Amino acid sequence: MGVSLRPFFISLFLFSLAVLGILLLWQHYASARFQTNYFWIIWAFFVGSTGLIHFILTKVAEQDPKKFVNYFMGITALKLFAYLIIIMLFGLLNRDQAAGFIICFLISYFLYTIFEVVSLMKHFKK
């Protein structure tokens, strides 16, 4: 008896369009030093990872609600470390483009983390 994820993915789609708008505005108005050509990849990465993580967490909660907190904390910790590694590697390999990449990545990270938490809270209030 699975819960429909359709409303979440519709919300994710609409939210992602808004985030894309923010990133495009950033690319247009920010100084060249703070822009990145990789904002499309960053945006697509966060759309995909947010959808996948929400899917995993809701399926775990359906199967065994007691495991949800452990999975949520574990995924959050892994995600944070993985994202830090991505930022550090990019910064070390592309020093001239690092500022724009890091700013775009962190804007996306904070926006999608807030969206993810709010979505999970709404999902479990039902």
C-alpha positions as CSV (number, residue, x, y, z in Angstrom):
1,M,0.0,0.0,0.0
2,G,2.4,2.6,-1.2
3,V,1.8,6.3,-0.8
4,S,1.7,8.2,-4.1
5,L,4.9,10.1,-4.8
6,R,3.3,12.0,-7.6
7,P,2.5,15.2,-5.6
8,F,6.1,15.3,-4.4
9,F,7.5,15.0,-7.9
10,I,5.1,17.7,-9.1
11,S,6.3,19.9,-6.3
12,L,9.9,19.1,-7.0
13,F,9.4,20.0,-10.7
14,L,7.9,23.4,-9.8
15,F,10.5,24.1,-7.2
16,S,13.3,23.1,-9.6
17,L,12.0,25.5,-12.2
18,A,12.1,28.3,-9.5
19,V,15.7,27.3,-8.5
20,L,16.7,27.3,-12.2
21,G,15.3,30.8,-12.5
22,I,17.4,31.9,-9.5
23,L,20.5,30.3,-10.9
24,L,19.9,31.9,-14.3
25,L,19.5,35.3,-12.6
26,W,22.7,34.7,-10.7
27,Q,24.5,33.8,-13.9
28,H,23.2,36.9,-15.6
29,Y,23.8,39.5,-12.8
30,A,26.8,38.1,-10.8
31,S,30.3,39.2,-11.5
32,A,32.1,36.9,-14.0
33,R,34.3,35.7,-11.1
34,F,31.2,34.3,-9.4
35,Q,29.7,32.6,-12.4
36,T,30.1,29.0,-13.5
37,N,29.4,27.1,-16.7
38,Y,28.5,24.1,-14.6
39,F,25.3,25.4,-13.1
40,W,23.2,23.2,-15.4
41,I,25.0,20.1,-14.1
42,I,24.7,21.3,-10.5
43,W,21.0,21.9,-10.9
44,A,20.4,18.5,-12.6
45,F,22.4,16.8,-9.9
46,F,20.4,18.3,-7.1
47,V,17.1,17.6,-8.8
48,G,18.1,13.9,-9.2
49,S,19.5,13.4,-5.8
50,T,16.6,15.1,-4.0
51,G,14.1,12.9,-5.9
52,L,16.1,9.7,-5.2
53,I,16.6,10.5,-1.5
54,H,13.0,11.3,-1.0
55,F,12.0,8.1,-2.8
56,I,14.4,6.0,-0.6
57,L,13.3,7.6,2.6
58,T,9.6,7.2,2.0
59,K,10.0,3.6,1.0
60,V,12.0,2.9,4.2
61,A,9.4,4.6,6.3
62,E,6.6,2.5,4.6
63,Q,8.5,-0.8,5.3
64,D,9.7,0.0,8.8
65,P,9.0,3.4,10.3
66,K,11.5,2.7,13.2
67,K,14.4,2.7,10.6
68,F,13.5,6.1,9.1
69,V,15.5,8.2,11.6
70,N,18.6,6.0,11.1
71,Y,18.3,6.2,7.3
72,F,17.6,9.9,7.3
73,M,20.6,10.7,9.6
74,G,22.9,8.3,7.6
75,I,21.9,9.7,4.2
76,T,22.2,13.2,5.5
77,A,25.7,12.6,6.8
78,L,26.8,10.7,3.6
79,K,25.3,13.4,1.5
80,L,27.2,16.2,3.4
81,F,30.5,14.4,3.1
82,A,30.1,13.6,-0.5
83,Y,29.1,17.2,-1.3
84,L,32.1,18.5,0.6
85,I,34.4,16.1,-1.4
86,I,32.9,17.3,-4.7
87,I,33.4,21.0,-3.7
88,M,37.0,20.3,-2.6
89,L,38.0,18.3,-5.6
90,F,36.5,20.9,-8.0
91,G,38.2,23.7,-6.1
92,L,41.6,22.0,-6.2
93,L,41.3,21.0,-9.9
94,N,39.9,24.3,-11.2
95,R,41.1,27.1,-9.0
96,D,40.1,29.8,-11.4
97,Q,36.5,28.7,-11.6
98,A,36.1,27.5,-8.0
99,A,34.3,30.6,-6.6
100,G,31.4,30.4,-9.0
101,F,31.1,26.7,-8.7
102,I,31.1,26.7,-4.9
103,I,28.6,29.5,-4.7
104,C,26.2,27.9,-7.1
105,F,26.6,24.5,-5.4
106,L,26.0,25.9,-1.9
107,I,22.9,27.9,-3.1
108,S,21.5,24.7,-4.6
109,Y,22.4,22.7,-1.5
110,F,20.7,25.0,0.9
111,L,17.6,25.4,-1.3
112,Y,17.1,21.7,-2.0
113,T,17.9,20.7,1.7
114,I,15.1,23.1,2.9
115,F,12.8,21.7,0.2
116,E,13.6,18.1,1.2
117,V,13.0,18.6,4.9
118,V,9.7,20.5,4.3
119,S,8.6,17.8,1.9
120,L,9.4,15.0,4.4
121,M,7.6,16.9,7.2
122,K,4.5,17.3,5.0
123,H,4.7,13.6,4.0
124,F,4.8,12.3,7.5
125,K,2.1,14.6,8.9
126,K,-0.4,12.7,6.7
